[in-house]
Structures are given as C-alpha cells and as structure tokens.
Amino acid sequence: MTTNITETEMKNSLKHLMKKSKIYFMKYPDSVREFYRSPYDFLVLAEKCNYAIEVKKIKTKSFPFKNITEHQIESLLAFSKLLKRNRSFVLINYRNGKKKANEKINKAYLIDIVDFINIKESTEKKSLPMEWCENNAVLLKRMRFEKGYGWDLSLLLEPDLIP
C-alpha cells in the first residue's frame, strides 16, 4: 500500500487534533482493483459530528473530476445522509512541488460533497479550477507539527463553523 504525502499529512493533522480533543479516526485501505473498493479515505468520529473525507493531491491548478470515482461520491453522499450529524468532504491539496517560493503552490481546500456534486453537474468542464476553491471552499491553514506537516483541522470540532 502506497501512501501519498497528502494522506500522510492528513494523518498528522488528525493525530494532532486527537491530542487536543476527543476524536477517533481511521484510514481506509486503498482500493485493490475489483477485490476491494474503498468508500473514502478517512472516517473521523468527533463529539459533535462525524466525517467521511476523501483526500486528493493534484500537481496542477485544476482538479479533474474523474479523479474521484462514482462509488466514492456515492459513499460520501450516503454517509452524509445516514445521520443528521454526519458530514462528508473532499479535501483537495493543490501541490505542484516547485522549489522556488514564488512558484510553489501547496494549498488544501475542504469541499462539502454536495457542493462538489453540484459544481460537477452544473459545468461542462472536466475539472475543478483552483480559483473555484479559492472563492467557494474552506482553505485549511498549513501547520508544522512535532513530526511533519499538515493542516489545522480544529474546525471539525465546531461543525457549525463549516459552511
């Protein structure tokens, strides 16, 4: 099983959050061809809300909709409808890997699954531009932890603050 840098940083972020509050999380194993299809990457159980999160990394400024499979979209939507306190998100990490500071991009956005579906169905484009995320999604603050990097996910503790 290969874990990409974005999934590693998501784990770092959730482990950091566990130190501050009562949450539990698990990482689903990646899909294995026709034998197993992962519904999403992370399940997060918190005191006020539960979350299903699919984590994606992209090196360009536009995220292809095809990078999230239909079964993942269906699983995220089903989870969000299961209980009133459930929410589902797609986390997109735009990360180009450039070394020069003026060319480097490393931003992560949290998008509610309903918003993701709505934009996907309402456009003829085949991808989601980073510009849409800048105007419509939740930008996650970058953080450095004791071991590695990640994002400030404290907003998961206060679900009413997430649009």
N, C-alpha and C positions, 0 to 999 in steps of 0.2 A: 504494500500500500504506500503510495507516494502522497505526502502531504505538502501542499504548496505553502509559500510564505504567508499568504493571506489567511489560510486556515490556522497556521501556527500562531499568527498574531491575534487571531480571534480567540484561540485557547488562552493565550497570555492575558488578554483583556478580561475574559470570564474568570480566570483564576484570581486576578487582581480584585474583581468585584466580589468574589466569594470571601475574600479576607475582610471586606467591609460590611457584608450583609448576608442574609440567609437566602442563598440561591443554590440551585443544583443545575449542572449541565451535563450533557453527554454529546459526544461527536458520533454521528452515524458513520459506519464504514462506507467508503465509496462504492458505487455500483460496480458489479462484476458481470459484464456482458448480459446475457439473458438469465443468469443464475440468481442475481440479486439486484434489485433496483432501489437505491437509497431514496427515501422520500424527500429529504433535505439534509443539510449538513449538521445543524445543531438544534438540540432541544434544550430550552432553558426554562426551568421552573423557579419562579420567584414568588414572594409573599403576595403581591397584588395582581400578578399577571403571569401567564405562561407564553413562551415564544417559540416559534419554529423559524429558523433562519437558514437561508441558502446563501453561501458565501462564494463570490466570484471575483476573479482577478482579471484585469484586461490591460494590455500594454498600449492601446490606442485611446483616443478621446471619444470613441463611440463603442458602445457595448452591443454586440449582435444578440438579438432576441433569441436566436437559435441556441445560444449557449446555456439556456435553461430549458430543459425538456418539458414536454407537456405533462408527464407524470409528476414532475417536481412542482409545477404550477398547480396541478390538481391537488397534490398532497398539502401544499401550503394553504390553499384556499379551504380545503376540508378541515384542516387543523384550526384555522381561524374561525370557522363556523361551529366547531364542536362545542365550545363553551363560550359564554359571554366574555370571560376574562382571558381568552386566547387571542394572540396577535401573531401574524406571520409577516416576515420581511425578506427582501432580497438585499444583501449587502454587496455593493459593487465597489471594488477597490481599483481605481484608475491608477496604474503604476507603470511608468514607462522605463524605469531602470537607468535613466540617464544619470551621469555623474556630475555634470555641471549644474550648479544651483539654479541658474536662470532657465534651464531646460527641463529640470527634474519635476515630475508630477508624482505625487503619492497622496491621493485623497480617497477617503472612503465615505460612501453615502448609504444611508438606510432608507429603503423604499418599501412602503406598505404593499403587500401583494395585490390588493385591489387597485391601487394606483398603477402598479406595474402592468396589470392586465388591461386596465383602461387605456393607458398610453399605447400599449402594444396593439390593441384592437382599433384604436382611433387614428392610427397613422399608416401611411403606405410605405414608410421607411422600414428597413430591415434591422435597424439598430437604434439604440437609445444614446443620443449625444450627451456628453458630459455637461454641456450647457443646460440641458433639461434638468439634470440632477442639481446643478448649482442653484436653480430657481425653484425647484419643487420638492427636493428630497432633504433629509436631515444629514448635514455634514457632521461627521464624527471627529472629535478633537483627537489629534495624534498624541500618544503618550509613550514615555520611556519607563519601563518597569525594572525591577531588580534583575530580571533575566529577560532581556529582549524588549521588543516594542509591541505596540498595539493601539487601542483606541479607548477613550473614555466611554464606557457603556453604562454609566450611572443613571442615564435616562431610562433604562429598563426597570429601575426601581420605582419610578414615578410614571406609570403608563399614560396618565392624563397629560403629561408634558409632550408626548409624541403626537405630532399631527396625524 
